[in-house]
Amino acid sequence: MPRDRLAALRAAQQHAHDRAPAIRDIYERARMTPQDIRSAADLARLPVTSKDALLERQRKAPPFGGFLAADEAAIRRIFVSPGPIYEPQLNDDQDGHGFAHCFRQAGIGPQDRVLNTWSYHLVPAGILLDQGIAATGATVIPCGPGGAEQQAQLILELGITCICASTAFFVTLVHTLEQLGHALPAAWKLKSALLGGEMGDWMGKRRALESRYGIKTFSAYATGDFGLIGHEEAGLEGYTVQPHRLVQICDPQTGVPLPLGETGEIVVTTLDRGWPLVRFGTGDVASGLSTTADGFVGRIGLLQGRVGQAVKMREIFVYPRNVDEVLMQVPQIQRAQLVVTAQAHRETITLRGVLHPGVAAPAVEMQLREVFKQRTRLRLDTVEWLGVDDLATDAPVLVDRKHA
């Protein structure tokens, strides 16, 4: 980690300012230069660049939209993410955009054989994980997604000790092994699994997998634009931000950094010189859990959703995951929908819920109101209990009727 990240940022951004027209334009519009960045607050004077804005710039100035600050000869690979957005990987990237740090933190090393089921086709996930694993000295088995029976066979015959997979595909692999008659965990050498996140009670599902199969699970927060942004650390909630990423949690509408605990968009600035994204909005939403000495977010919570999924209620953004978390803590409720309306300039919040059979509503409602307040910092005005057929399973979780 650089001793002075702000000094490293000024140097990287000055390099980019001199070579990348898009970076220079960002500073000129803010009437700043890279040398003006002496604090996290100074950095926040720059506008947030969204994925849509990056895509638009790339359409106007293909392929990289004026953000590339390296020679074309320095490009090792070009990844293609949905949009399509083009992301260069440069020759000086030896650790898969920081993924080696994640695997080392999880104890992966030369003694391990790692099955990588993430895609190697166009998108960066498979390659970046592959490089991160290899940088630890571990052996990679590059499979990509699909072919569960063949991959299940490899797990046993090659003595796989770690699997990288979406949570759903990992479950498919273990069920495939069990259906083939193998008793787990006795039949394998698996010790750990890097799992992709899911909505709902994902942490509960992970704990259940760990208990049943005798393994340790770990995870990371990453994007195609930056690679690894944060990784899990034992005993700590959320993701610890890796040192070469400067993270701010910002109001999705204004781009202003928010206090710890408030939910907003994850905005990232890199210290990399060749692909020097500054104040880039990931579109992902979370809250900050701690700060670093130089004023940035040191640890972020689990993702709450995406920008655009939220409904603003009394100046606070509420996300679908907030409702999921309430249902996890109040399991007597099968499903729920949150509706906000406006009456006489006051917003009214109503939760419409379906109880499990035999559950008494009065006892549940008191708990529900308290948990909802803890999760959102908002008070429910009304709770409506519905019959099982009165709220469809695919009904929207959040409904905004403020302007109806």
Legacy VTK file of the C-alpha trace (Angstrom):
# vtk DataFile Version 3.0
C-alpha trace
ASCII
DATASET POLYDATA
POINTS 404 float
0.000 0.000 0.000
1.376 3.461 -0.873
2.337 5.429 2.244
0.535 8.497 0.909
-2.345 7.433 -1.306
-3.320 10.993 -2.120
0.205 11.697 -3.400
0.047 8.480 -5.445
-3.346 9.554 -6.770
-2.067 12.993 -7.804
0.829 11.379 -9.671
-1.384 8.818 -11.421
-4.009 11.395 -12.349
-1.420 13.884 -13.606
-0.033 11.128 -15.843
-3.573 10.499 -17.094
-4.399 14.202 -17.416
-1.453 14.593 -19.781
-2.389 11.590 -21.942
-6.132 10.830 -21.705
-8.551 13.418 -23.167
-11.520 12.161 -21.140
-9.643 12.560 -17.852
-8.481 16.025 -18.848
-12.066 16.989 -19.711
-13.320 15.829 -16.287
-10.833 18.117 -14.535
-11.484 21.065 -16.826
-15.240 20.862 -16.250
-14.602 20.888 -12.504
-12.067 23.755 -12.914
-9.432 21.648 -11.187
-6.109 19.961 -11.857
-4.844 16.700 -10.324
-2.538 18.752 -8.089
-5.617 20.215 -6.359
-6.475 16.848 -4.796
-5.158 17.125 -1.247
-8.031 15.374 0.547
-11.000 13.069 0.016
-13.211 16.173 -0.015
-11.153 17.625 -2.880
-11.626 14.444 -4.892
-15.388 14.687 -4.308
-15.409 17.990 -6.215
-15.037 15.944 -9.414
-18.273 14.654 -10.961
-19.241 10.992 -10.796
-18.824 9.257 -14.157
-21.532 6.638 -14.686
-21.323 3.465 -16.739
-23.774 5.050 -19.181
-21.469 8.054 -19.566
-18.480 5.755 -20.159
-20.465 3.848 -22.768
-21.487 7.087 -24.491
-17.885 8.301 -24.590
-16.749 4.968 -26.031
-19.360 5.218 -28.788
-18.124 8.715 -29.657
-14.397 7.921 -29.374
-13.975 4.154 -29.824
-12.830 1.944 -28.361
-11.899 3.391 -24.951
-13.629 6.760 -24.919
-10.482 8.773 -24.297
-9.776 7.166 -20.911
-6.746 5.122 -21.928
-3.521 6.673 -20.575
-1.155 3.965 -21.841
0.324 3.090 -25.213
-1.759 0.764 -27.380
1.183 -1.657 -27.370
0.786 -2.022 -23.587
-2.657 -3.630 -23.914
-2.575 -7.365 -23.216
-6.320 -8.056 -23.514
-9.544 -6.205 -24.233
-12.529 -7.413 -22.228
-16.066 -6.877 -23.484
-18.721 -6.295 -20.834
-22.466 -5.813 -21.491
-23.163 -2.532 -23.255
-20.770 -3.301 -24.824
-18.133 -1.557 -22.710
-14.489 -2.162 -23.613
-12.016 -2.563 -20.765
-8.275 -2.882 -21.452
-5.993 -5.078 -19.387
-2.426 -3.849 -19.507
0.816 -5.817 -19.507
1.805 -4.573 -16.050
-1.199 -6.315 -14.441
0.390 -9.370 -12.852
-2.198 -10.184 -10.184
-5.563 -10.128 -11.962
-6.533 -6.567 -11.025
-5.806 -7.281 -7.363
-7.434 -10.707 -7.043
-4.195 -12.259 -5.792
-4.695 -10.226 -2.613
-8.139 -11.793 -2.113
-6.856 -15.362 -2.538
-3.845 -14.810 -0.273
-6.157 -13.437 2.413
-8.144 -16.681 2.127
-4.997 -18.793 2.580
-4.733 -20.035 -1.015
-1.176 -20.947 -2.054
1.105 -23.497 -3.766
-0.563 -26.384 -1.926
-3.924 -25.730 -3.645
-5.662 -26.816 -6.823
-8.415 -24.371 -7.697
-11.353 -25.098 -10.001
-12.353 -21.833 -11.709
-15.903 -22.009 -13.086
-16.237 -18.333 -14.039
-16.474 -17.475 -17.726
-13.302 -16.922 -19.769
-15.320 -15.717 -22.771
-15.116 -11.949 -23.474
-15.866 -10.862 -19.889
-13.010 -10.383 -17.384
-14.143 -12.657 -14.536
-12.496 -15.943 -15.541
-9.159 -14.475 -16.638
-8.772 -12.129 -13.663
-9.535 -14.883 -11.154
-7.170 -17.185 -13.036
-4.343 -14.653 -12.779
-5.051 -13.958 -9.127
-4.962 -17.677 -8.288
-1.779 -18.276 -10.291
-0.056 -15.343 -8.565
-0.371 -17.176 -5.230
1.435 -20.218 -6.631
-1.723 -22.339 -6.680
-2.675 -24.530 -9.661
-5.669 -23.435 -11.750
-8.132 -25.740 -13.500
-9.799 -23.364 -16.027
-13.289 -24.741 -16.641
-15.703 -21.856 -17.060
-19.419 -22.380 -16.379
-21.517 -25.409 -17.331
-20.892 -29.134 -17.624
-21.674 -29.949 -14.005
-21.079 -33.701 -14.306
-17.648 -33.297 -15.886
-16.627 -30.675 -13.349
-17.890 -32.852 -10.498
-15.618 -35.622 -11.775
-12.654 -33.224 -11.863
-13.275 -32.209 -8.258
-12.637 -35.786 -7.132
-10.031 -36.980 -9.631
-7.802 -33.895 -9.440
-8.105 -33.429 -5.705
-9.575 -29.916 -5.953
-9.082 -27.928 -2.730
-10.875 -24.702 -3.703
-13.768 -23.913 -6.054
-14.553 -20.489 -7.559
-18.222 -20.354 -8.574
-21.519 -18.574 -8.289
-23.330 -19.812 -5.207
-26.008 -21.420 -7.389
-23.480 -23.328 -9.515
-21.553 -24.454 -6.438
-24.795 -25.928 -5.065
-25.354 -27.615 -8.445
-21.880 -29.181 -8.279
-22.327 -30.599 -4.769
-25.788 -31.929 -5.585
-24.399 -33.544 -8.736
-21.715 -35.314 -6.702
-24.298 -36.527 -4.209
-26.595 -37.766 -6.976
-23.657 -39.729 -8.388
-23.435 -41.519 -5.047
-20.474 -39.731 -3.450
-20.635 -39.076 0.290
-19.569 -35.538 1.064
-17.393 -34.260 2.608
-15.587 -37.579 3.014
-15.183 -38.114 -0.745
-13.376 -34.871 -1.576
-10.382 -32.744 -0.560
-12.230 -29.442 -0.822
-11.318 -26.912 1.877
-12.732 -23.627 0.603
-14.911 -21.936 -1.994
-14.967 -18.402 -3.398
-18.693 -17.788 -3.932
-20.504 -15.071 -5.836
-23.106 -13.044 -3.964
-26.875 -13.452 -4.076
-29.839 -11.475 -2.819
-31.884 -12.859 0.055
-30.281 -14.670 2.991
-26.996 -15.314 1.204
-24.898 -15.364 4.357
-27.296 -17.865 5.906
-26.941 -20.094 2.846
-23.146 -19.885 3.096
-23.144 -20.848 6.778
-25.357 -23.835 5.937
-22.984 -24.947 3.158
-19.983 -24.598 5.456
-21.629 -26.665 8.173
-22.866 -29.393 5.859
-19.768 -29.811 3.704
-16.948 -28.983 6.120
-15.527 -26.059 4.124
-14.783 -22.361 4.504
-16.472 -19.932 2.099
-15.169 -16.499 1.187
-16.178 -13.764 -1.188
-15.106 -10.493 -2.756
-16.586 -7.375 -4.273
-15.283 -6.744 -7.788
-16.301 -5.186 -11.092
-15.050 -5.554 -14.640
-13.824 -1.968 -14.622
-11.630 -2.267 -11.524
-11.174 -5.951 -10.731
-10.992 -6.466 -6.969
-12.425 -3.578 -4.955
-12.899 -5.283 -1.599
-12.454 -8.675 0.058
-13.698 -10.397 3.195
-11.606 -10.620 6.321
-12.221 -13.113 9.102
-14.338 -11.689 11.889
-15.237 -8.471 10.054
-18.522 -7.567 8.431
-18.624 -6.676 4.738
-15.639 -6.103 2.453
-12.314 -4.476 3.305
-11.347 -2.155 0.448
-8.071 -3.073 -1.226
-5.374 -0.365 -0.908
-5.234 0.668 -4.580
-8.938 1.593 -4.673
-10.271 4.807 -3.131
-13.956 4.316 -2.305
-16.659 6.821 -1.457
-20.327 6.030 -0.784
-22.292 8.786 -2.515
-25.805 10.085 -2.917
-26.932 8.566 -6.252
-28.449 11.867 -7.368
-25.873 14.451 -6.278
-22.651 12.427 -6.030
-21.964 13.904 -2.584
-20.226 11.475 -0.180
-22.520 10.189 2.586
-21.766 9.560 6.277
-20.970 6.049 7.503
-24.037 3.863 7.738
-26.018 5.655 5.032
-26.759 3.703 1.882
-25.583 5.070 -1.453
-23.732 4.341 -4.675
-20.235 2.853 -4.493
-17.960 5.353 -6.277
-14.407 4.190 -6.946
-11.160 5.882 -7.958
-8.136 3.801 -8.932
-4.444 4.469 -8.413
-3.679 2.674 -11.704
-2.034 4.862 -14.328
-2.978 3.148 -17.576
-6.772 2.850 -17.046
-7.184 5.736 -14.586
-10.911 5.842 -13.812
-11.670 8.628 -11.349
-14.895 8.936 -9.326
-16.463 6.129 -11.354
-19.972 5.130 -10.295
-20.267 1.354 -10.155
-24.068 1.442 -10.013
-23.903 -0.829 -6.948
-25.396 0.293 -3.667
-24.075 -0.315 -0.145
-23.206 1.534 3.047
-19.793 2.420 4.452
-18.770 0.618 7.635
-15.432 2.284 8.432
-13.113 5.005 7.190
-9.382 5.145 6.508
-6.932 7.700 7.866
-7.007 9.590 4.548
-10.784 9.974 4.604
-12.043 7.230 2.305
-14.275 4.241 3.034
-12.215 1.408 4.492
-14.916 -1.237 4.555
-18.261 -1.530 2.780
-21.316 -3.561 3.717
-23.052 -6.202 1.630
-24.591 -4.912 -1.595
-28.154 -3.647 -1.256
-28.990 -3.555 -4.973
-28.436 -1.305 -7.970
-28.971 2.403 -8.506
-32.436 2.777 -10.009
-33.963 -0.027 -7.933
-34.461 2.276 -4.954
-37.485 4.290 -3.917
-36.875 7.465 -1.933
-38.992 7.657 1.209
-38.724 10.749 3.418
-35.314 11.580 1.895
-33.945 8.078 2.510
-33.383 5.560 -0.293
-34.949 2.163 0.374
-33.787 -0.841 -1.663
-35.310 -4.283 -2.300
-32.639 -5.833 -0.110
-33.869 -3.786 2.855
-37.189 -5.636 2.621
-35.336 -8.959 2.223
-33.412 -8.239 5.421
-36.619 -7.427 7.305
-38.140 -10.743 6.199
-35.006 -12.595 7.316
-35.400 -11.146 10.805
-39.175 -11.625 10.890
-39.541 -15.094 9.330
-43.232 -15.317 10.260
-43.893 -13.190 7.145
-43.924 -15.079 3.826
-43.548 -12.058 1.549
-44.107 -8.336 1.664
-44.500 -5.214 -0.421
-43.624 -1.661 0.609
-45.814 1.150 -0.747
-45.133 4.885 -0.342
-47.822 7.487 -1.045
-48.030 11.261 -0.541
-50.926 12.932 1.231
-50.986 16.646 2.028
-47.209 16.934 1.511
-46.503 14.027 3.868
-45.222 10.674 2.693
-46.977 7.618 4.103
-45.239 4.234 4.215
-47.334 1.074 4.208
-46.084 -2.494 4.434
-48.409 -5.070 2.907
-47.542 -8.538 4.179
-48.608 -12.166 3.990
-48.189 -14.214 7.171
-47.446 -17.915 7.368
-50.496 -19.999 8.367
-51.302 -19.975 12.067
-49.254 -16.854 12.883
-50.957 -14.190 15.036
-50.625 -10.735 13.477
-50.445 -8.531 16.639
-47.277 -10.136 18.032
-45.555 -10.049 14.636
-46.463 -6.440 13.924
-44.631 -5.064 16.945
-41.448 -6.930 15.962
-41.877 -5.914 12.322
-42.085 -2.219 13.120
-38.951 -2.337 15.259
-36.905 -4.325 12.722
-38.042 -2.074 9.869
-36.900 1.001 11.799
-33.512 -0.611 12.508
-32.969 -1.513 8.858
-34.174 1.688 7.197
-34.214 4.397 9.903
-37.860 4.964 8.892
-41.127 4.372 10.729
-43.964 2.386 9.200
-47.265 4.276 9.151
-49.472 1.317 8.346
-49.240 -2.466 8.192
-51.795 -4.324 6.070
-52.098 -8.106 6.434
-53.224 -9.805 3.227
-54.452 -13.231 2.276
-52.050 -15.552 0.485
-53.774 -14.865 -2.851
-53.830 -11.090 -2.405
-50.116 -10.513 -3.039
-48.598 -12.303 -6.019
-45.224 -13.979 -5.555
-43.817 -11.853 -8.397
-45.317 -8.564 -7.194
-42.839 -5.657 -7.022
-41.216 -5.324 -3.619
-41.188 -1.504 -3.730
-44.029 0.615 -5.089
-43.764 4.406 -5.460
-47.176 6.086 -5.559
-46.044 9.520 -4.387
-47.110 11.087 -7.680
-50.139 8.884 -8.417
LINES 1 405
404 0 1 2 3 4 5 6 7 8 9 10 11 12 13 14 15 16 17 18 19 20 21 22 23 24 25 26 27 28 29 30 31 32 33 34 35 36 37 38 39 40 41 42 43 44 45 46 47 48 49 50 51 52 53 54 55 56 57 58 59 60 61 62 63 64 65 66 67 68 69 70 71 72 73 74 75 76 77 78 79 80 81 82 83 84 85 86 87 88 89 90 91 92 93 94 95 96 97 98 99 100 101 102 103 104 105 106 107 108 109 110 111 112 113 114 115 116 117 118 119 120 121 122 123 124 125 126 127 128 129 130 131 132 133 134 135 136 137 138 139 140 141 142 143 144 145 146 147 148 149 150 151 152 153 154 155 156 157 158 159 160 161 162 163 164 165 166 167 168 169 170 171 172 173 174 175 176 177 178 179 180 181 182 183 184 185 186 187 188 189 190 191 192 193 194 195 196 197 198 199 200 201 202 203 204 205 206 207 208 209 210 211 212 213 214 215 216 217 218 219 220 221 222 223 224 225 226 227 228 229 230 231 232 233 234 235 236 237 238 239 240 241 242 243 244 245 246 247 248 249 250 251 252 253 254 255 256 257 258 259 260 261 262 263 264 265 266 267 268 269 270 271 272 273 274 275 276 277 278 279 280 281 282 283 284 285 286 287 288 289 290 291 292 293 294 295 296 297 298 299 300 301 302 303 304 305 306 307 308 309 310 311 312 313 314 315 316 317 318 319 320 321 322 323 324 325 326 327 328 329 330 331 332 333 334 335 336 337 338 339 340 341 342 343 344 345 346 347 348 349 350 351 352 353 354 355 356 357 358 359 360 361 362 363 364 365 366 367 368 369 370 371 372 373 374 375 376 377 378 379 380 381 382 383 384 385 386 387 388 389 390 391 392 393 394 395 396 397 398 399 400 401 402 403
